[in-house]
C-alpha cells in the first residue's frame, strides 16, 4: 500500500465538506455501532508498507489511537484540522515518503472491537478513508488500563515493511491514550480476536521486546483527562518505555508531536521544526519532547539483520 501522494488541496477540500458535520457524520461507523469488516484484525496476515517509484524510500509509521471514552476527541481533531499538520511537518522536515497506518485501540477484556487496523497509506484520500473508518466505540473497562499491547502484537507479527526489511531502518509505532496497559494477553482472547489456531499467553513486556526489533516504539500520554499526572499510569509507562514516554499536555498538538518525534529521530534539529509552528504549539511540543531531543535522538535509527522467526503465529 502507500502508492499515492499527499495533497494539501485535496485535504482542504475534505475539510470544507465537513465544516458543519457531526462526529457521527464523519465517523459513519458510529451510526452502525460496529467496526468495519476491513479494519478487523481477524485473519489478517500482514499489513504491508512497500517502496514504489512514487515512494522509493518509504517509512512506516503506525498511529494507534485510543477510541475509548474522551479519547475519541483525538481522531476527530486529526480529521477536522490536523492531518495536514502531520503530513506536512513530516514531508517539510526530511521525511519525504511517510506511509501511515491508522488504527484504534480499546479494551480486549470489555470491548467488542479492541483492535482496528487500517492500511499503510501516503495519499490524502486513502489516509482519510482509514482514519474516518474507525469506530469510536467509547468503551473501556474503567480499571486505568486499555489494550495498547494489541498494537505491539500487530506491529510485531502482522506488518511487513520495506524500510526495515530492505534497508534495516526501523519504522515508528505510536500508541496514544490516557491510561496504563494491560500486562498480559491470554491465549483464548488472542485466538478469538486474531483468528489464531494456536496461541500462548503473552506479556506486555514480551510483545514490546518483539515489536522493538523493527519499530521505534513510543507512547503519548494525554495528560488532560481523569488520569492527569496519575503516578500509577505514568509510572507504568516510564517503567516500560523510559524516555520514549511522551507526556502531552494538549491533545490538539498530537499531529505535530508525532511528526516532530519522527523527524528528530532522523536527525533534524528540533528547533528548526518548532519554528514552523505557532507559539502555543511550539511550546507544547517542545516541552513534551525535551527528552526525545536530548537523549533518544542520539540512538541509532537502524537495526541490523532480519527478524528471524518473529512472524510465526
C-alpha positions in Angstrom: 0.0 0.0 0.0 1.0 3.7 0.0 1.4 4.3 -3.7 -0.4 7.7 -3.8 0.7 11.2 -2.8 -0.3 13.7 -0.2 -2.2 16.7 -1.5 -2.9 19.9 0.6 -5.6 20.9 -1.9 -7.4 17.6 -1.5 -7.2 17.8 2.2 -8.6 21.4 2.2 -11.5 20.2 0.1 -12.2 17.3 2.5 -12.1 19.7 5.5 -14.5 22.1 3.7 -17.1 19.3 3.1 -17.2 18.6 6.9 -17.4 22.1 8.2 -20.9 21.5 9.8 -20.7 17.7 10.1 -21.3 16.0 13.4 -18.8 13.4 14.8 -21.2 10.6 13.7 -21.4 12.1 10.2 -17.6 12.0 9.9 -17.2 8.6 11.6 -20.1 6.8 9.9 -19.5 3.5 11.6 -20.6 5.1 14.9 -24.1 5.1 13.4 -23.8 1.5 12.6 -22.5 0.7 16.0 -19.7 -1.6 14.7 -16.2 -1.5 13.3 -15.9 -2.0 9.6 -15.0 -5.5 8.4 -11.9 -4.3 6.6 -10.4 -3.0 9.8 -10.9 -6.1 11.9 -7.6 -8.0 12.6 -9.1 -11.5 12.5 -7.3 -13.4 9.7 -5.1 -10.6 8.7 -1.7 -11.9 7.6 0.2 -8.7 7.1 -0.4 -5.0 6.5 2.3 -4.0 4.0 4.4 -0.9 3.6 6.2 -1.0 0.3 8.6 1.1 -1.8 7.5 2.2 -5.2 8.5 4.6 -8.0 6.4 7.2 -6.2 7.9 6.5 -2.8 11.3 4.9 -3.3 12.3 5.1 0.4 9.1 4.5 2.3 9.0 4.9 6.1 6.4 3.0 8.1 4.5 4.8 10.8 1.8 3.2 12.9 -0.5 5.7 14.8 -2.7 3.7 17.1 -5.5 5.8 18.7 -7.3 5.1 21.9 -11.0 5.1 20.9 -12.5 4.7 24.4 -14.3 7.5 26.3 -13.0 11.0 25.9 -10.1 9.9 23.8 -12.4 9.9 20.7 -11.7 13.6 20.5 -8.2 12.9 19.0 -9.3 11.1 15.9 -11.9 13.9 15.4 -9.3 16.7 15.7 -7.0 14.8 13.3 -9.8 14.5 10.7 -11.1 18.1 11.0 -7.9 20.0 11.4 -4.6 18.2 11.9 -4.0 15.5 9.3 -2.4 18.2 7.2 -0.1 19.2 10.0 1.0 15.6 10.5 1.9 15.0 6.8 3.3 18.5 6.0 5.5 18.5 9.1 7.0 15.2 8.1 7.5 16.0 4.5 8.8 19.5 5.1 11.4 18.2 7.5 13.1 15.4 5.6 10.7 12.5 5.9 9.8 12.6 2.2 7.9 9.3 2.0 5.9 8.6 5.1 3.4 5.7 5.0 1.0 5.9 7.9 -1.3 3.2 9.3 -4.1 4.5 11.5 -5.7 2.1 14.0 -7.9 2.0 17.0 -7.3 0.6 20.5 -9.9 -0.4 23.1 -10.1 -2.9 25.9 -9.7 -6.5 24.9 -11.5 -7.6 28.1 -14.6 -5.5 27.9 -14.9 -4.0 24.3 -16.4 -5.6 21.2 -13.7 -4.1 19.0 -10.5 -3.7 20.9 -8.3 -3.5 17.8 -9.0 -1.9 14.5 -6.3 -1.5 11.8 -6.2 0.3 8.5 -3.5 0.1 5.8 -0.2 2.0 5.4 -1.0 4.9 3.1 0.6 8.1 1.8 -2.3 9.7 -0.2 -4.8 12.1 1.2 -8.0 10.2 0.3 -6.6 6.9 1.5 -5.4 8.3 4.8 -8.7 9.9 5.3 -10.6 6.7 4.5 -8.9 4.7 7.2 -9.0 7.4 9.8 -12.7 8.1 9.3 -13.3 4.4 9.1 -12.6 4.0 12.8 -15.5 3.1 15.0 -15.2 5.2 18.1 -16.6 2.6 20.4 -16.3 4.7 23.5 -16.0 1.7 25.9 -13.1 0.8 28.1 -13.2 -1.1 31.3 -12.6 1.6 33.9 -9.6 -0.1 35.5 -7.0 2.5 34.4 -5.9 0.1 31.7 -6.5 -0.3 28.0 -5.1 -2.8 25.4 -2.3 -0.8 23.9 -0.3 -4.1 23.8 -2.5 -5.2 20.9 -0.8 -2.5 18.8 2.6 -4.1 19.7 1.2 -7.6 18.8 0.0 -6.4 15.4 3.2 -4.4 14.6 5.5 -7.2 15.6 3.6 -10.1 13.9 1.4 -8.7 11.3 3.2 -5.9 9.4 5.8 -6.3 6.6 7.7 -3.1 5.8 10.4 -2.4 3.2 12.0 0.3 5.3 13.1 -2.4 7.7 13.3 -5.5 5.5 15.2 -3.9 2.7 17.2 -1.1 4.5 17.3 -2.1 8.1 15.6 1.1 9.0 13.1 0.9 11.9 9.6 2.2 11.5 7.7 4.1 14.2 4.8 2.9 16.3 2.9 5.4 18.5 0.2 4.4 20.9 -1.9 7.3 22.2 -4.2 7.4 25.2 -4.6 8.3 28.9 -4.4 5.0 30.8 -1.9 2.2 31.5 -1.6 -1.0 29.6 -2.9 -4.5 30.4 0.1 -6.6 31.4 -1.0 -9.8 29.7 -2.9 -11.1 26.7 -4.3 -14.6 27.2 -4.3 -17.2 24.5 -8.1 -17.6 24.3 -8.6 -13.9 23.6 -5.8 -13.9 21.0 -7.5 -16.8 19.2 -10.9 -15.1 19.2 -9.5 -11.7 18.2 -6.8 -12.6 15.7 -8.1 -15.9 14.4 -5.1 -17.9 15.5 -5.5 -21.7 15.6 -2.8 -21.9 18.3 -1.6 -19.3 20.8 0.1 -18.9 24.1 -0.4 -16.3 26.8 2.0 -13.4 26.3 3.0 -10.5 28.5 3.2 -6.8 27.6 7.0 -6.9 28.0 7.4 -9.8 25.7 5.3 -8.1 23.0 7.3 -4.8 23.5 10.5 -6.7 23.0 9.2 -8.2 19.8 8.0 -5.1 18.2 11.0 -3.0 19.2 13.1 -5.2 16.9 11.6 -3.4 13.9 9.9 -0.2 15.3 10.8 2.7 17.4 8.0 2.4 20.0 6.5 5.5 21.8 3.5 6.1 23.9 1.9 9.5 24.1 0.1 10.0 27.4 -2.6 12.6 27.0 -2.2 14.4 30.3 -5.6 16.1 30.4 -8.3 13.7 31.5 -9.1 11.6 34.6 -5.5 10.3 34.9 -3.7 13.6 34.6 -0.4 13.1 36.5 -1.6 9.8 37.8 1.5 8.1 39.3 0.3 4.6 38.6 -0.4 5.3 34.9 2.7 7.4 34.3 4.8 5.1 36.4 3.8 2.1 34.3 4.8 3.8 31.1 8.1 5.1 32.5 9.0 1.6 33.6 8.2 0.1 30.2 9.4 2.8 27.8 11.6 5.1 29.8 12.3 8.3 27.8 10.1 7.1 25.0 7.1 8.0 27.1 5.8 11.4 25.8 3.6 13.3 28.2 1.5 15.7 26.2 -0.5 18.5 28.0 -2.7 19.4 25.0 -4.2 16.8 22.6 -4.6 19.5 19.9 -0.8 19.2 19.3 -0.9 15.4 18.7 -0.1 15.6 15.0 2.9 18.0 15.4 4.2 15.9 18.3 4.2 12.7 16.2 5.8 14.3 13.2 8.4 16.1 15.2 9.4 12.9 17.0 9.9 11.1 13.7 11.9 13.9 12.2 14.1 14.4 15.2 15.0 10.7 15.4 16.0 11.1 11.7 18.5 13.8 12.6 16.5 17.0 12.1 17.2 19.8 14.7 14.0 20.2 16.8 14.3 23.9 16.9 14.1 24.1 13.1 10.8 22.2 13.3 9.4 24.2 16.2 9.9 27.4 14.3 7.3 26.3 11.8 4.6 26.1 14.5 2.6 28.8 16.2 4.0 29.8 19.7 1.5 27.7 21.7 2.0 24.6 19.7 5.8 25.0 19.6 5.9 25.3 23.4 3.6 22.3 23.9 5.6 20.1 21.6 9.0 21.3 22.8 8.1 20.6 26.4 6.7 17.1 25.6 9.8 16.1 23.5 12.6 17.6 25.6 14.0 14.1 26.5 13.5 12.9 22.9 15.6 15.7 21.7 18.4 15.3 24.2 18.9 11.6 24.5 16.7 9.3 22.5 17.6 11.0 19.2 21.2 10.1 19.7 20.5 6.4 19.5 20.9 4.7 16.1 17.9 4.6 13.8 18.8 1.3 12.1 18.8 -2.3 13.2 21.0 -4.9 11.7 19.7 -8.2 10.3 16.4 -9.7 9.6 13.6 -10.7 12.1 14.2 -14.4 12.5 11.0 -16.2 13.3 9.2 -13.1 14.6 6.2 -13.6 12.2 5.4 -17.2 13.2 1.8 -17.5 14.5 
